[in-house]
Amino acid sequence: MTNPFLSVPALKNINIKNEILAGLTVAMTMIPESLSFAILAGLTPLTGLYAAFLMGIITAIFGGRPGMVSGGAGATVVVLIALASLHGVAYLFAAVVLAGILQFVVGACKLGRFIRLIPQPVMYGFLNGLAVIIFMAQVAQFKTSTADDAPWLTGNVLYLMLGLTILTIGIVWLLPKFTKKIPASLVAIVTLTLLVFFFQIDTKKVIDIATVSGSLPSFHFPLVPLTWKTVEIILPFSVVMAGVGLIESLLTLNIVDEITNTKGNSNREAMAQGGANIVNGFFGGMGGCAMIAQTLVNIGAGARTRIAAIIGALTILFIILIGGPIIEQIPMAALVGVMMVVAITTFEWVSFRLITQMPKADIFTLFLVTAIIIFSHNLALAVFVGVIISALIFAWDNAKRIRARKSFDAEGNKIYEIYGPLFFGSTTSFAEKFTPQVDPTKIIIDFKESHIADMSAIEILKKTTTKYQDVNKQVVLRNLRADSIRLLKNSKSFEEITIEQEENQKDTL
């Protein structure tokens, strides 16, 4: 494994100032989200901040993608809300530990690379749906509290928060046109905080969500019975949490890869996410995964190394121990404005332009994934459905492409030259190509431009050859690939079927 820390020569090419300022900005944007989701899950506010620190520091050091930010993400926490309400917080922490173990195993078994099989329309849908969720979560801050049924702000309080939010968005949008030496998001947060403080503006602040002061996280073994019954209770929740966390983390890794034109290590990231969640469960953190919004804030602020994420995590710890009273005075409008800009920039607006260029099936998949995320907030389900739909569409397209060119050789034998893969989706079309009753006594099925892919293909090939044998006609298989021959031999379903690799080479199964 490569050293997780930067080498000395590499430090010469790093803008340390950008890394530090990006880390500070990320910390500011993580606080309200971590607090909100902890409260939503029925946990103490510090549980969310502990997760932000523990996830952040561990994945920053040991993760597979410099520039990524992890913390107490709502995507994973919402999975565990029902578990906490039914069985208690101790079971939630136990589930976080088990989810971390599952994630670590996925990385150790090098299964993280399979995330790269996710099609582009699913990626676009994931980003668009997530952008809408991030934006709507900020709109919810215009309520009097975090409760779903809380009333909306009204009167001067509403107008003040709207004005401050618009001012924040303006700073974030306009400042980079003049200078990029300081992250615009950090400037906006500091400016709004000073403005509210010196002019004593009565507006919603971080302290209105919860207090952020506390102590160092301490080790606590989850107080649950060490029995198989406990495993049965937490396993379903842990599996879903592990899946959601890995999907969001590895998709975030892919997105950062595209932005920075570099390549991260998905298996290493999976192990780091798993290790971080294991530590979370034992140290009172609510668990989490990569946070795409904060990652984009980090990358947008100029961060390209692990330094920024480490600074962000240490800043969270500093805030917990010392800086809470200051952070509590940050106006929510500043954080809302920053995150709204992140949502707008996260949305893949190019996907609308591609609608006229993309296949209809891809457009359908894109909008389906987006809709599932918006209405269910279940990122894992959306990605899973998107991948399944894309796979079925791919199978259907390939099933339609199988065809057979028919001809006769000098000896009067009929040759079927097969084009396209023979698999479960194309078996019906394959069977319809043959006419055993009218064909000559010997036919040759040429697989030079095809191959046998699965058990369905073997079964239909067996049925086809049997139909010819029933009328005392011979079938010869020609130009089979090595893997196809191996499948036929392993199936043990064929007897005395001749295989021709070349005209002078013959074999019998």
N, C-alpha and C positions, 0 to 999 in steps of 0.2 A: 504494500500500500504506500502511496506517495505521502510525503510529509504534509500534514494538514496546514502547517504554518508556512508562511512565505519565506523563500530563500533571500539572503542578503542582497544578491545582485538584482533580484526582482523588485526590491523596494525602490530602486532608483527610478523605475518606470511608473510608480504609483503616486497619484495625487493625494497625499495624506489628508490635506485640508478637506477635499471633497468627501473622502471616506468618513472622516469624523463628523462633518456637518450632515451627511446623509444618514449616519447612524442616529444622530440626535433627532432628526426629522422623523425617522421611522419610529423611534420610541414614542414621540408625541402622538403619532397616529394610532399606535397600538393600544394605548392606555384605555380610551373610551370603549373600543371594541371588546377588549378583554374583560373589562368591568361589566359591560352590558350582557355579554353571554354568560358570565359567571352568575349574575343575578337571575338571568332567565332560567338557568338550570337549577336554581334553588341553592346555589353555593354562596359562600362568603366572597366578597369582592376580591380579597387577597388571593383566593384560589386562582382567579383569572390572571392576576399579575405574576404569581409564581409560575404559572404555565408559560407566560410570555418570556420570563427570564430563563427558565430551564430549557424550554424548547429552543429559544433563540441562541443561547450560548453553546449548547451541545451540537446542534446542527450547523452552526456557524463554523465550529472547529473541525468537526468530523464529517460534515455533509459532502455530497458529491458535486456541489454547484456553488462556486463563489458568487456572491451577489444576491443569493436567495435569502429570504427572511421567513422564519417560522415562529409560531406563537400559539396562544390559546385560541384557535380558530373555531368559529361558530359552526362550520360545516361538520366538524367531528363531535362537538359538544351536544348539538341537538339530537344526535343519535342516542345519547345516554340520559336524556332528560327523563324518559319514561322509566328507565332502570332506577334512577335516583328516587323518583317519587314512589315506586312500588316497593323497593327493598332498602332504601337508605343510601346515604353518601358513601359509606364504606364499600358497598358493592360497586359503586361507580369507580372508585379508585382501583379496586381489584380488576375491573373490566379494562381500565386504561393500561394496567400492567400487562394483562393478557394480550390486548391489542398490540402493544409494543413488541411483545415476543413474536407474534405472528408477522408483524412488519419486518422484524430483524431476520426471521427465517426466510421471508421472500427475498430479501437482499442477499443473504448468505447463499441461497440456492440460485442466485443470479437470474431471477425471474423478472427483475425490474425492466429489462430491455423490451419486454412485451408491450410496454406502454407506447412504444414507438409504432405499434401496429394501429394506433388510433387514427382513423382517416381525417383529412383536413376539414371536411364539413362538420365533423363532430367537434373538432378543435374550435372552429368558428362559433358553433352553437354554444359550446362551453363558455367561451369568452363573452359572447353577447348576453347569455343568460346571467352569468356572474356579474357583468356590468350593471344589468338592470337591478339585480338584488342589492348590490352595493349602493346604487343610487337611491333605491326605495328605503334602504336602511337609514340613509341620511335624512330622507324626508320624514321618517318616523321620529327624528329628533325634535321636530316642531310640535311634538305633543308635550303635555305637562309632566309625563313620567314615562318609564320604559314599558309599562303595562299595555297590552294590546287594546284594551278598552278605555285607555286614558283619553281625555278630551284634548282637542287641538288648542294650541296657544291662540290667543285672540288679542285684539287691541294693540296698544303700544308695544307690548312684549313681543308680539308676533312681528310687527313692523321693524323693531330694532334687530331682532335676530335675522330677518330677511335681509336687511340692509348690511349687517355685518358679514353675512354669508356671501352676498354679492361682492362686497369689498374684498373678501378673501379670494374669491374666484378671479376677480380682476387682477389682484397682485400676482397670483400664481400664473395667469395667462400672459400678463404684460411684462413682468420683470425679466424673463429670459430674453426678451427682445433687446434689452439694454445691457444686461450682464448675466453671465452664467457662473460667476465665481462663487456665488452663495446660492444654495438651494432655495428656489422661490417659495416652496412650501414652508420651510423653516422661517423665512422672512415674514410670510403672511401670519404664521402662528404667533411669533414674537410681537409683530406690529399690532395685531388685534388685542393681544393680552395687555400690552402697555396702554393702548387706547382705552380699553375698558377700565383699567386700573386708575389711570390719571383723571379720566373724566367721570369716574364713578358711575358707569353705565350699568343699569340694572338689567342683566341678561342672564340666560341660562349658562352655568359653568360646569366644569367636570365634577366639582364637589356636589352638585345637585344629583349626580348619578350615584356616587358613593365616595367614601374616604379612601385614600390610596396609601396611607401610612401603615407600617407594620414592622415585622422583624424578619430575620433570615428564615428561609424554609428549613424545617427540621424533619428528620427521618421518622416516619410512622408506618408500621406494617398495617395494611388494611385489616380492620377488625372484622373478618368474616370467617366462618367455619372452614377449615381446610378439608373439605369433603367433595366427593364427586357431584353432589347436589349443587354446590356453589358453582362448580364449573358449568353445569347444565344451565344455571340461571344466567351467568355472565357471558357464556360463549357466543350466543347469537348476537348480542350487542357488540362484543369485541370484534367479531368477524366483520360486521358492517362498519364499525369505526375504523378498523384497520384498512378496509377496502376504500372507504371514503378518503381517509388520510393519504393513502398511497396515490390514489388517482389524482387528487388535487395537488399533491406535492410533485409528482412526476410530470403532470401536465404543466405545472409552473416551471419546472426544470426545462422542459421542451421550449416553452415560450421565451425564457431567458436565453437559451441556446440560440434561438432565432434572432433575438434582439442584439446579442453581443457577437454573433458569428463564431461562437466557440462551442465546445461540446462538454457537457457534464457527465458524471458517472451515476447512472440511475440506480445501480445496485448499492453503491456506497451511500447514496442518499436514503434509500429504503432502510438500510441498517442504522443510519444515524437517526432517522425519524423513529424507528423502533426503540433504539436505545434511549432517546429522549423521553418517549412516552413511558418506558419502564421506570425511569428516574422520577417522572412526574407522579406516577401512581404511589411511589414510596415517600415522596416529599410534599404531598398535598397540592399538586398541580392538577388542573382539570383535563390535561392532555391537549393535543392539538396536531397541527400539521403546517405545511408551508402556507403562507398568507400571500395570495397573489396580488392583492391591492398594495400591501406594504412593500412587497418585492418590487412592484412597478414604481412606487415612490422612491425606493432605494436606487434602482437603476436609473430612473429619471434624474435623480440628484447627482449622478456621476459616479456612483459606487460600482466597482468592478472586482473587488476582492472580498475576502472574509472579514476584513477589518471593520467595515461599516456595520455588519450584522453583529459582530462582537461588541462594538461600541453601543449599539442599540440595546443589546441585552444587558450590558453593564449599567447603562443609563436607567433601565427599568429597575434594576436592583438598587441603584442609588436613590431613585424616587421612592421605592418602598421603605428604605431605611432613613432617608434624610429629607429628600426634596418634595415629599408629598404636599405640604402646605402651599408650595409655589405652584405645582402642577394643578392643584385643585382650583386655582384661580383662572386657568385657561378657559376662555369662552368657548362653548360648544360650537358656536357659529364658525370659528376658525377651523376646527377639526372637520366640521360638516362640509365647509367649502373645499378644503383640500381633498377630501374623499370624493366629493362630487366630480371634481376635475379628474381624479383617478378613474372614476366610473366612465366618464365620457371618453377618456383616452383609451381605456381598456376595450371599449366596444369596437368591434371590427367593422368599421363603416365601409370598408372596401367590399365586404360581403354583399352589400346592396348593389354595388357596381357589377359584381360578378354574377348576379342573378341571370342576366341575359347570356352569360357565357358558360355557366355551369350546367351539367345535365340535370333534368328535372328531379331525378332521384336524389341527387346531392342537395338540391335546394330543399326538398322535402325533409331530408335528414337534418339539415342545419336548423330549420324552423322548429322541427319536432324537439330536438335537444334543447333549444332555447326555451320553448314553451314548458317543457317538463321542469327545467330548473326554476323558471319564474313561478310556476304554480305549486310546485312541490318542495322547492328548496333542497331537493335531494340530488346532489351533484353526481354521486356514484350511479344512481338509477338512470339518470339522463345519459351519462356516458355509456353505460352498459347497453341501454336500449339503442343508442346511436350506433354502437359497434355492431350489435346484432342485426339491425336493419341494413347497415352497409354490407355486412357479410352475406345476408340473404339476397340483396340486390346483385352483389358480385356473382353469387352462385347462379342466380337466375340468368344473368347475362351470359355466363359461360355455358350454361345448359343449352341456351338457344344456339350457341356457336358450333356445337358438334355436328358434323356432317360426314357423309361417306361418298367417295368417288368410286364408281363401279366400272370395271373393265374386265377383259378376258385375256389370258396369256395364250401362248402358242399351242398349249396342250388342251385348251378349252376350259381350263379352270377359271372360276369367277373370283375376281380380286375385289375386296372391299378395302379401300384406303381410307382410314379413319383420321379425321382432322378435329382437334379440340380434345380436352381432357374428358375421360370417362370417370364420372363420380356420381354421387347420389342424385344430383340435380339433372344429369343428362342421361340417366339410364333409360327413361321412357322413350326419348327420341332415338337413342341407340338401337333399342329393340325393334323399332318401327322400320329400320333400314333393311332388315333381312327378310328374305322370302324362301324359307326352307323347301316348300313344296315344289317350286319351279326352278330352283337353282340346280346346277350340275352336281355330279357325285362328289366333287371336291371343291371346297371354297377356301380362299386364303384371306384372313383378316390382317391387314397391314397396319401396325401401330407406330410407324416411323414418325408420324406427326401427331401422335397422341400418347397417352399413358394411362395406366390403371391406378386410380388414386385411393380407393377405399373399399370397404366390404360390400357396399351396394354395387360397386362396379364389378367385383368378383362374382356376386350373386347373379347379376343380369348376364354376364358373360357365360356363366355356368348354364343358365336357362337357355341361352341361345345355342350353345354347342350341343346341349341335350336334345333340342328340337331337331337338329341335323342328324344326330346319332339315331334318333327314333325312326328316321326314314332312311337309315343305312347310308348316310353321307358323311364324308370326312371334313373335319375343320382343322386348318393349320393356322397357327398364330405366328406372324412374322414381325421381326424388328421390334420386339419388346425391350424396354429398358430394363436394366439390372434390377431396379427396385420393384418394377412390375412383376418380373419373374419371381423375385423373392416373395412377394405377396401371394402369388398363385401357389407356390410350393408350400408356404406356411399354412395356407387355407386347407390343403389336403382334400379339395373338392373336385379335383380334376384327375381323370384317369386316361392314360394313353392319348394325351393331347400333344401333338407335334408342334415344336417351336423351331422356327427358322430365323437365325440371326443373319446369316449370309446364305447365299444359294447353295453353298457347299457345306454348311454347318447345320446340323439338325440335333434336336434334343427332345426327350420325351419326359413329361412330368410324371 
